[in-house]
Amino acid sequence: MVEWVCREYPLFARDLPQRKIIYHSGYTSFALDNGQTISANRWALVGEACRFTDPLYSPGGDLISTYNTLITDAILTPDPKQLEAKIRYYEPLARAIYEAYVPSFSVSYCTLGDQECFSLRYVWELTIYFAFYVFPFINDLHINQSFLPAFLRRFGQLGPINQGIHRLLAAFYRWKKENVVLAAPEPVFFEFTDVGALAAAELTFYKVGVGLDEARQVLDEQLENLRDLARWTAAHVASVVLDDPRAATNAPTSAASTSTTCNSIPRR
């Protein structure tokens, strides 16, 4: 670490190597979990004392914002029976939101080593994030008991697809590491919102103040949008591995929401 710091920031080389290291520590696994995080007996956990994933691009902050919303609503619920009814939804919701983040770090963390693999992963994660995290949050739907059963059902359908995509991209990275030179002579720049599925999910930012029926319809549309994106991601990976672009451009079966994706991801 000292050698790296001195190499990247030469000013430190004058003094740092001569310093005595008094103490150092590190985490081999940062993700934290708990069996229960909120109770009808009026206690709750939040932050690193609760469930918390890897600090990369701050998903822990998203968890804290969601948990604080649930906890605040619980505090403002004086009736014990009503509170107990809410907790029956809040605990599964909190766990589901946490567990959806875990594959990003436990399965496909290696994809940070390649721009193409990580870009595919980041497009996938942002599309989920806009539709299933931001949209319910900005509409206060996470504390709406009439909405939560429908949300959890749809979120549950997304779970296996999410796991599969992360496994696919991790395998794609390992294949590229063995078969392709990953280092690029210069960066490849592209606009993430050129990806049709991500652009469609981003539009949910502007759906504020919607009713329950419209909210369920939005989630249905976005769930299908994510299915299309998953299909295209698998096709894109196949086209690279097979060195055959036709695998990702079958016009009769390509969904409109992903039609702009095919030339958007930088390839190596």
N, C-alpha and C positions, 0 to 999 in steps of 0.2 A: 504493500500500500504506500509506504514512504517513497519507494522508487517511482511508483506511478505518479504520485503528487509532484515530485521533483521534476519528472519528465514533462508533465502537462503544464506545470506552473513553475518555471525555472527559478523564480525568485526564492522559492522555499529551499532550493538546493544549497543555498549559502549557509543555512543554519539547521534545518530540520534533521538531516542525517545524524548530527551530533547529539541530538536530544534523546534523553532516556524516556522510553515509553513506560508510564506508570501503570496504566490500566487500559485494556481494550476488551470489547465484547462484540458479538454479532448474533444475528438470528439465522438459523438454518431453515426455519419454517415460521412464517409470521402469522398465518391465519389462526384465528381464535374462534372457539365455538362454545356454546353453553346448552345444557339440556332445557333450560327455561329462562326466559329473559323478562317476562312481565306477568304479574300475578294479580288475581282479584283480591288478594290480601294487601294490596296497595304497596307493592315494592316493584321496582323495575331496574334493569341494567341498560347502560348505553355506552358507546365508545369502546375503548380497548377492554373494558371490564365486561363487555357484552359479546357480540359477534363482530369480528373485524377481519378484513382480508388484507392482502398485500397493499402497501402504500402506493403502488404504481397508479398514476393519474387519479388518485384520491377516491377510489370506490368506497373507502371507509367513511368519507364525508357524506356520500349518498345514503349509506346505511344509517349514519347518525341522524340525518335530516328526517328520514322515514321513521326511525325509532322515536325521535323526539316528538314527532307529530302524534304517534300512537300513545306515547306516555302522557303528553299534555291533554289529549282527549280523555284518557283514563282518569287523570287528576280532576278534570272538570265534570266527571260523572259521579254524582253523590249517591245515586241509588245502587245498592249492592247487587241486586238481581240484574239490573241493566249493565252494570260493570262486568259481571260474570259472563253475560251473553256476548259482550264485546271482546273479552279476552279469548273466548273460544275461536274467534276469527283472527285476532291480532297476533297471537303467538304463531299459528301456522303461516300467516302472511309474512311476519318478520323472518321466520326460518326460510321460507321459499325465496325471498328476495336475497338473503345471504347466500344460500346454496347455489343460486343461479350465477353468482360471481365466481365461485370457487374453481370451476374448470379453467377459467382464464389463467389461473396461476398453478393449479395442480396438474393440468394436462398440457396446455399449449404455451407455457411460459417461454419455451425454447424459440418460438417464432419471432421473438424480438431480434434474433440473429439474422433475419433476412427481410428486406423491405417488402418483397412481394407477399410472403407468407403473413407478415404482420399486417400489411394493408388489408388483405382479405379478412383477417381476424378482426381488425379494428372497424371495418365497414359493418361486419356482422354484429359486433358488440354495440356500436352506435345505433344501429337500426332497432335492436331490442330496447336499448336505453331510452330512445326518444318515445317509442310507442308504449312500452310497458312500465317504464319508471316515471318519465317526465309527465306524460299525458295524464295518468291518474293523479299524480302528485299535485299538478297545478289546478286540478279540478276538485281537490279535497275528497277524492273517491276512496282513498285508503282508509278513511274513517266512516265510510258509508256502508252500513251493514246490508243494505239492499243490493249493493254493487259487488261486495267481496266474494260471494259464492261464484258468480259468473267470472270474475277476474281470476280466481284461483283455478277454476276449471280450464280456462284458456291458457293460463300460465303453466299449468301442469302439462298440457299438450305440447307446449314449447320445450319443456325440459329435456326430453330424449333427443330432440333435434339439436338443441344447444350442445349437449354432450357429444353427439356424433360429429358436429362441425369442428369442435375443438380437437377431437381425436384425429379427424381427417387432416387438419392443418398441421398438427404436430407430426404426423406421419409424412406429410408433404415436405416439411422442413427437413426431416431426417433423410428423406430421399434426395433432396437437393444437396444436402451437405455431402452425401456420398457420391453423387453423380454430376453435380454442377458446381462451377466456381462461384461462390456466393459473393465475393468481393466485386464491387462495381467501380469502374473508373471514375464515375461522377454520379451525383445524386439524380434520381428521376423524380420530377415534380408532376403532380397531378392533383386535380380537384376532387375531393371525396364526394361532394354533392353531384358530381357527374354520374355517380352510380344511381340508377333509377330507383332501386328499392330504398336506399338511404334517403334520397330526396323525398320520396313518398312518406317515409316515417317522420322526416323533419317537419312536414306540414301539420303534424299533430300539435306542434308548438302553439299553433294559432287557433286551436279548438278549445276555447276557454268558456266556462259557464254552460257546458252541454248537459242535457238531461240524461237519465239512466239509459233510456232506449238508444239514444244516439251514441252514448259511450260504449255500450255493448257492440253496436254496429262498427264503431271505429276499431275496437279490438279485434273483431272478426276479420275486418279488412286487413289489419296489420298482421294478424296471424297468417293469413294467406300470403301476404307480401313477404313475410319471413320464410315461408315454405318455398316460395319462388326463388328467393335469394339463396336458400340452402341448396336447391337443385342446381342453380347456376354455379355456385361455388364448387360443388362436386364436379360439374362439367368442365369448369375452368381448370381445376387440378388435373382432371383426366386429359385435357387437351395439351397441357404442358408435359405431363409424364409420357404421353404417347407421341408428342411432337406433332400433333395433328389439330390445327385450329378449328377444323370442322366439328370437333366434339363439343365445342362451346357455342356454335352458331347455327343450330338447327332451327331455322326460321319458323316452321310450322308449330313447334312446341315451345318456343321462347315466349315468356310472358312479357307484356308491355312494360311492366314495372322494372324489368331487368334488361330491357333491350339496349339501354345505353351503357351497360356494364362491360360489355365484351372487350372494348379497347381501353378501359379505364385503369386497370390494375397494371402497374409496371412489372414487366417480365424480365427475367434474367436468362 
